[in-house]
Amino acid sequence: MQTKPPGALVIDTRSSDLEVNSEDDEEDMDEVLVADSPEPPEPVEPDDAMQTEDGQPGKLHPEQDMPFLFKTIQEALSVLKSEELYNFKMRFYQREKGLTLQHVLEGDILDFVDKIIEVLGGGRVTNTLIRYRLKQYYVRKHQIIREGVVRAGKQNFLNNVYVEPQISTCGKGGIDPFHELRPRRPSAFQLPSPDTFVGLNNLFRQQKADGQPVRMVVTTGIPGIGMTVSVGKFLLDWAEQVANKDLQFVFKLSFRTFWYLQNKTVAPPDKMSMIEMIGYYYPQCKDMKFLEEEGCKFLIIMDSFDCYQAALDWENAPVITDIHTKANPDVLVVNIFRGTVLRGARVWVLGRRAAVSQIPSKFIDLFTEIQGFSDEMKDEYLTKRFTDKRLAAKIVAHYKRLPSVIMLTRQPFICWMVAAIYPRQFRNPDYGSNPPRLTPFYINIMIVQMNRRLQFYYGKGDHDLKWTDEDKFLLTRMGKMSLKMLEKNTSVFYEEDVKEFGLKLTEVTVLSGLCTELPTAADGKRMFSFIHVTLQEYMAAMYVFTMFRTDGKNVLESGMHIPKIFAAKDQTKSPVGMVHCALERTFTAPLGHFDLFLRFLCGMLSPQCHEEQLSGCLYCHHAPKVGGLEEVQRLLEKKIQTAPADRVENLKECLRELIQKDE
């Protein structure tokens, strides 16, 4: 908002991933996270300092004290409606053998509480209360999906809008290979077959080759594919007893907090035990000794593995076999993966592929990849978002006028952007007669992902998202790499390519949110790509325009034949000279090679793109205006008259990107 120029559309990407201790937790979208969440609380010391001779507290922990248990159960039951209380009593009757209907139905609430404690005993009551409170917390946190700015009365219930994405047990990188202008699909991009899909709540119903249930599941996907929201839905379903009822406990231990603890230099101490770690996330679960009991079935969810930026010593980390041995967080992580600590736990790890690919395969029982939405799911998602079904139908029809956006909406994050942007546009009664422009949409993707990077990985606050020179350098260098890849006619890059442009591999392939890792090549070499080839084409065009606007350079003129009309030095550096060079490249290459790049370049020349959307982000607020756009318009109009038939439609789109002003 600080850098928002007049009239510009701002998509707010705020959200947070606060710990259990905050009542105002907001779910982290995969990306839509704020890294300045409050520190977890210091470990709580008992109020009563009295100790016995052996140094242990002289009183029971409050949650093991019978009056406390009685009062807590009474309070929990008292808020239930009569029908809810009856249903609870019937479930309790069905669950506990030896009870009669008379035991549970006769008497008042106090009698029923007595019976509960008599049947369960103090220990089981404590476990039940912990599970009850844990489920309450998950319901409170995840029943509302928080996307962007949360406005009173505008919240969406997750169960009302959630559409489960396709999850495959045969991950191939998650890149949609289709392109609206290129007839050939890149061989590196493939999609798995539907027979490999598995339901979200069935991940831990899968079996290993020997028939044993899986212990550790790793889930990955390209940025914006919906990992975090899927975790929220999994937790909500467990808490509401919709699925995975056989799991006694589910704990979410975010790698973000592991990273925080690894680098914290004051309190808490550098070393913690596993039970202290769980208590750090969930204070009410402190000292849960029953986690080591045989038959205790529980799940540990460890999301955002890409946030943990320290190297893990898989081979040499000390072995820990109990939940009381203290160790550094990185050692605890390794032992959770090994299965030597919390041996009864199922483990679910989520993160971007370039991060989770570093986990040794010997620890992984099942590797899954979120594929995103089918065409039917896209429409279902957008229809569920709006109570006004007429508006929903208009939005669905409108975005489908852009084939490239149809492909991108395979990602739930892009579907959310469609749902966020176009309703605002339709407030204008004259909007919608023309198809939406492509370039502004891709600019929004870049801005949102860069802001997420600053928030999630660098701890920037909502009002501190001004891009530094380093941020701009990252984008322009990634754009330069994109142009080089287009010139080589490739959509895949390698680590040496990143280094060639002075960039760090992790910054590009994990933190940027614009790239992903592909399955390792046959020769063992790591391969990477942009999350869609059209984004690579946009980044290349953004780089060419940025060099023209900020440095006065036409990076396309090298090696090109320049007509006499553009031969003068100043003319080649003009917008029309730059577009001429782009046209030359486009028409001397096969159809689809540079055509969409040309469209994005013309879109970048639109003042609404470079002056409104990118002003204050990539470019200075008061940068000189780009002149000579009428000449570019005349050049395109002339080219449309003489171009081959298979190029005309794209040229018309280029002209529309340049002059249409309804965004």
N, C-alpha and C positions, 0 to 999 in steps of 0.2 A: 504493500500500500504506500510505503514511503516513496517508491520510485515510479508510481503509477502516473502516467501523463493523462491529461484531460481526455475523456472519451474512450479510454482504453478498457478492454475487458480484462479483468483479473480473475483467474481461477485460483482460489485459496486452497493451498495444499496442507493446511494445518491439521494436525492430529497429534496424538501422543501415545506412548506405550508405558504409562506409569505403572509402578509396581502395585502389588496387592494392597499396600498400606494406604493408598489414596482413594477416596470416595469418588473422585472426579476422573477416574481412568478413562482414557480414550483409546480405542483399538488402533493398532498400527496397521495401516494399509500397506502393502509391499513396497512396500515402498513408501506411504505417506506418514512419516514419523518425525517427531520433534525430539532432539537429543538433549534438551535441557530439562529433562524430567527430574523431579526431586530425588535426592539421594535416599536409598533405603535407610530405614531407621537403625539406630544403633541397637545392638542386642539388648533386650530388656532384662534388667536384673530383678529378682524377686523383691516385692515390697518388704517382706519380712526378712530381716537379716539374721535371725536366730539360726544357729547351726548346731548340729549334734557333734559328738566327739570326733566322728570321722570326717567332719568338714562339710557334710551335706546339709541342705536346708532342713530345718526342723519341722516344717509344715508341708503338707501335700501341695503340689501345684494346684491352683484354684480349680482347674478343669477336672481334677481327680477328687475334689472335695464334694461329699455327697449333698450337702445343702445347696451348693452351687449348681450341681447337676440337676437336682430336683427343680430349682427355680428356673433354670434355663429351659428345661423341657416344658415346664408349665407355661412359660412365656411364649414359647414357640407354638404350642398347641392353642393357646388362648386367642391368637389372632386369626385362626382358621374359621371359615364359615362352617355352618353345621354340616353341609354336604361334604366339604373338604375334610372335616374331622372324621365323619363317618367313613369316607374312602380311606383315610389314613388308618383308622382302626381295623378296617377289613384287610388292608394290605399287611398290617402287622399280624393279624390273626392267621392269614394264609402263610406267612413267612415262618412263624414260630410254632414248632410242633409242641403239642401238649397243652395248648391254649384251647379254651372253649369260647363260643360266642358270648356266653354269659360273662366271662372274664373281661372281655373288651367292651361290651355294650352297656353293662350295668354300672351304676355309680356315676359320679361326676368326673371332671378332669383330674382332680387330685387323686382319686382312686385309680384312674387310668395311668397316671404318672407313677404311682406306687407299683403298679403291675409291670410297667416297662422296666423299672430299675430292678425289680425282683427277678424278672425273666432274664434280662441281659447282664446284670451285674455291672459294677462300676467301670471295669475296663472296656467292655463292649459298648457301654453307654458313651464313654469318652470318644471312642472311635466313631460311633454314630454321630455324635455332635460335631466332631471335626469334619466328617464327610458332609453333614448337613450344611455347615457354615461355608465349606469350600464350594458346594453347589450353589448356595445362595450368592456367593461372590461372583461365580461365573455367570449366573443368570443376570445379575446386576450389571456386569461389565459388558456382556456380549449380546444381550437381547436387543439393544439399540446399536445399529451400525452407524458409526460416526465417520462421515466423509466430508472433507473440506470444513467449512464453518458450520457448527451446530447451532441452528436457530430454533428458538422455542416454538413448539408446535409443528416443526418441519422434520422431526426425526423419523427415521424409518426403522421399523422392527425388522431385525435380521431375518426372522422366519418368513416375513411377508415378501421380502424382495430377493432373498438368496436363490441363486440358480447354481446348482453344483456343476463345476467344470469337469471336463473329461480328464481322468487320470489314467495314465498308461504304465504298465509294468515293463514297457519296452521303449525307453526314452531314446529319441533320435536327435535331440537338440531343441525341439519345440519351435522351429522356424517354419512359418508358412511359406512354401516354395512358389506360390502363385504370384504372377505379376500381370498387370492389366495390359502391358504393351509387349512383353517379351514372350515369344512362343515357347522357348526352351526353359525348363526349370533347372536351376543349379543342382548338380548331382549331390552336393554336400547337404542339401536340405531335403529331408524326407519326413513323412508323417507316419506314425504307427497305425496299424489296422485296428478296427473297433474291437476285435476279439481279445485285445490286450488290455482293455479298459477295466478298471476296478472301482467300486464305489468308495467314497470317502470313509464311511463308517465300517467298511470291510477290510481296511488295510491290515488290521491285526487279526483278520480271519484267514489270511493267506498262510500257506505252508511252505516249508523248505523242501528240497528234493527228497529228504529222508522222511517226510511226512510230519515232522515236528513243526509246531507253530513258529512263526517268525518272531525273533526277539527285537532286532533293530531294523527299522525302516528309514530310509533316506528319501526325501521328496525334494525335487528341484523344479525349476521352470524359469523361463525368461522373465525379466523385470516386468511387473505389472500383471502377472498371470493369475494372481489371486491366492497366493500361499497363506498370507496372514489371515484373510477373511475366512479361508477354509479351516484354519486352526480354530478361529472363533466359533464357527458353526459346529465343529467337532466337540468343542468344550460345552457349548450350549446344549447340544443333543444329549451328551452324557449327563449334564446337570439336570435336564428335564426328563431323564430316564426314557429318552426316545431310542437310544442305541448304546451299545457297549455296556450293558447293565452288569456284565460279569466283572468289570473293572471296579475294584473297591475304591481306589483313589486315582485321580489324574492331576499331575502337577506340571505346570508350565514354567520352565526355567529358561529364561531368555538369555541367549549368548551376549546380548547387549550388556546385561548386568554382570555376567562372567567377565567380560572385558573391562567393565568399570572396576570390579573388585581386583582384577589382575594388576591394574594400574593405579589403584588408590594407595597413597603413601602414608595416610594418617590412620584413623580407625575406619573399618575394623582391622584386626591384625592380618598380616600377610597370609597367614595360614589359617584355614578353617577345616573343620570336619564336614563330612557329607550331610550329617544331620543339622549342623549349624548352618550350612548353606541353604537347606530347605527352610529352616527357620528364618533365615534372612529374607527369603522371598515371602514366606507365609508364617508370620509370627504365631498364629494360632496352632500351627502344626509342629511347634518346637518339641523336641524330645519324643518323637513318635517311634518308640522302640519296636513297635509291631511291624515296621517295614522290613525287618530282618526275619520275621517269623515265616516259617515254611507255609506255603499256601496263601500268603498275602499277595494278591494280584493287583498290580498298579502300573500306571503308565507315566513316563517322564517325557514331556514334549519340550524339545530344545530348538527354538526357532531362531532365525536371523544369524545363521552360522557365519555369514559374510561379515558380520560385525566384529567377529573375534579375529583380530588382525595379528595375533602373535603366532609364531611357529609352534606347533605341538610336537613333542618328542615321542612319537608313537612307539619306538623300540626301547628307549632307555628310561622312560619315566618310571619312578618307583611304583611297585605294585601295592595297591591298597585293597584290603579284603573286608574291612568293616566300616561302619558309618561313623565311627568315633575318632579315627585316626586323622590328625590334622595334616593338611598339605596345601600347596598353592593351587589356585583355581585351575591352572592349566593341567596340573597333575590329576585333579579330580575329573576333569573333562575326559582325559585319556582313559582313566579307569572306568568311567561310566560306559565309554564306547567298548572297552575290552570286556565288560561284563563281570569284572572282579569285585566291584562295589555295587550295592543295590542289585544283587544277583537275581532277585525275583522280578525286576522291573522290565517292562517292555520300553523301548526307547524309540522316539520318533524325532528325527533331525531334519530340519528344513533350512534351505539356503540356496543362493544362486549357484549355478553349476561350476563356475570358475572357483568357487570356494569349496563346495562339498566334494569336488573331484580330488581334493587332497586327502580325503579320508581313505585309509587302506581298505581295499575290497574285502579283506578277510573278516572285518568287523560287520559288514553289511549283509543282512539276510535278504532284503528286498530293496531294490532301487526303483523309484517311481518318478514320473515326470508329469506335471500338470500341463495338459495340452490346451486348456481354455475351452471356449464355447464353439459348438456347432452353429450353423446358420439358424436353426430353430431356437437354440438357447439364447442367441443374441436378441432375437425378437421377444422371447419370453422375458428376458432381463429388462429390456426397455419398456415393455408393456407393464410389468409389475411396478416399475418406478413411479408411475403416475396414476392418480385416481381419475384424472381426465383422460379417458380412453381415446377421445378424439384427438387430443394433443399428442398422445403416445403414437397413434397411427400416423400422424403428420411427421413426427420426428423419425420414425422408422422409415417411412417412404423417402424422407429428405436425405438422410445419410446414405441411403442406398443409391443415390445418384452419383456417388463417388466410389468407383470400384476399389480404389486403393484403401479407402476407409473401411469398406466391407471386409477386406482381408485383415486389417488391423484390429477390428472389433472382435477378433478371436480372443484377444486379451481382455479380461474383465475391466482392467484399468482404462482401456480405450472406450469401452462401452460406457463407463462412468463419465468420461469426458464428453461423449455424445450427449448423455443425459444432463450434463451440467451446462453445456454451451448452448445447444439449440433451443431449449425452452426460452431462454432469455431473448434470443433473436426473434422468436415467434411472437413476442410481445408487440413487435412492430407489425401492424396489420398488412403492410406491404411486403413483408419478408416472405421468401419461399418461392417467388415466381421463377428465380434463377437457381441453378444448383449451387450448393456452397462451394467456396473456393478451397483448394487443397492446402496451399502454403500456410495460411493462418492456423490451420489445424495442426500441422507438423511443428510450427513454431511453439504452439501451446505444449505439445509433447516435450519438446526440448526444455522449455522453461520449467515445467512442472518437475521433470526428472532432475534438473540441475538444482532446483530448490530443495527437493527431497534429499539429494546428496549432501547439501549444506546442513540441513537439519539433522538428518539421521546419522551421518558419519562424522560431522565436524561440530556438532553441538550448537549450531546457530539458532537463535530464537526467531520468533515470527517476524520481528521488526528489525532483524539484522541479516537480511537476505541479499544485501547488495553484493553483486559479483565483483570479486577482486581481479586484478590483472592475471593472476594465476588461473582463475576460473575461465576467463576469456581465452587465455593461452591454450588451456585444455581443449576447449571447443574448436578453436580455429585450427589447431594441430590435428584434431580428429577429423575435421573437415578436409584438411590437406591430404591426410591419409586416404579419406574416402575418394577424393578426386583421383589420386594415384591408382586406387583400386579400380575405378571406372575405366581409366585409361588402359589398364591391364586386362580389362574385362573379367574381373574376379570379384566374388562376394565374400571371400575368405581371407583372413590375415593371420599372421603368426607373431610370436613374441618378438622376433627380430624386426618386424615391420613397425611395431610399436616403439621399439628403442630407436629406430632410424629417425623417427619424428620427435625424439626427445621426450617421450612420455613414459609413464610407469604403467606396467601391465595391470596392476590391481586397480589403479585409477580408471583405466579405460574399460576393462572387462568386468569389473565388479561394481565399483562405486558410481560410475556415470549413469547407470540405469539405461544406457542406450545400446549396450553390446552384451553378448553372452558367449559362453564357451560351447563348442560343438563336441560331440563324441570324439574321442582320440582317434587319430588316423591309424591306418594299419602299421605304419612305421613307428608308432608311439609318439608322434609329434602332436603337440597341443594346437588345436585350431580354434579360431574365434570368428565371429561375424557380428554385424549389427542385427538388432532384433527383427528387422525386415529390410530387404534390399532397397525398398523405397525410402527408408530412413537414411540409408547410406547415400542415396541420390540427393536427398534434401540436404544432408550435411555437406556434400561436395558443393552444391549451389550456394549454401550459406557461406562457405569459405571464399568462393570466388567473389561474391558480393561484398563480403567484409573486407577483403584485401582492396577492392575497388574503392569502398567508402572510406576506410580508415587510412590507407596508405597510398591511394591514387594509382594502384597497379591493376593492369589487366593481365591476370596470370594465364589467360587463354590464348594470348596472341603469339606465344612462342611457337615457332615452326608453322604458323598458319599463313596461308596466302591472303594478304590484305588488299582489297580493291583500292584503286587510287583515291576514291572518295574518302576512305578511312586511313589513307597512308600517312597523313600528317600525325605527328606525335600526339598532339592534343586530341585528335579524333579517335585514335585507338584507345585512349584513356577515357572516352566518353561512354555513357550508357549504351548508346546505339552501336558503338564500336565493339563493346564487350558482348552484346547480344549477337552481333554479326559473327563474331568468332565462335560463339556457342552454336549458332545456326550452321556454320561450316562444319563443326565437329559432328553435329547431329546428322546432317545430310550425307556425310561421307562415311558414316558408320551404319551397320545393320539396324533395321527397325527395332526400336525399344532400347537401344544401347545408351543413347544420350537424350532421348525424347523427354522423359520425365524430369531429368536434370534441367533441361531447357525450360520446362514448365515452372519448376521451382525457382529458377533464376529470374524469370519474368515476374513471378509472385513476389520475390524479395524486393524488386524494384518498386512495388506498390507502396506509396507512403503509409498506408494503413498498417503495413507489415513492419517496415524498418523504422518508421517514426513513432508509431503508437505502441505496437506490441513489444518491440525490442529496444525502444528508447528507455534508458535507465538500467537496462540489463546488459546487453551486449554493446550498445552504443551510448554515447553521451546524450544527455537530454537536449543540449543546445547545439548539436552537430549541424553543420551546414546542410541545407536541403539538397536533394539530388535533383538536378535539372535535366532537361533534354528528354523527358519521358514521352513527349509528343512524337519525337523522331523515332523512338523505339516502336510506338504504336503504328506509325506509318510504315516502318520496315516490316512489321509482322503482317499488316494488312496487305502489303504488296506481295509478301512471300506466300500468303494464302492463295493468291491468284495464280501463282506459277508452280506451286509445289505438287509433287505426285499425289495421287488420290489417297494413298495409304498414310500420308503425313498431314493431310489437311485438318483432320479432326483435332489432332494434338495441337496444331498451330492455333486453332480457334480457342482451345483451352488455355494456351499461353496468353493470348490476347485478353481473355476473360480474367485470368489471374492478375493481369496488369491493371485493368481499368475498372473492374467491378467494385462497387463501393457499398455493398449492403451488409458487410460483416460487422 
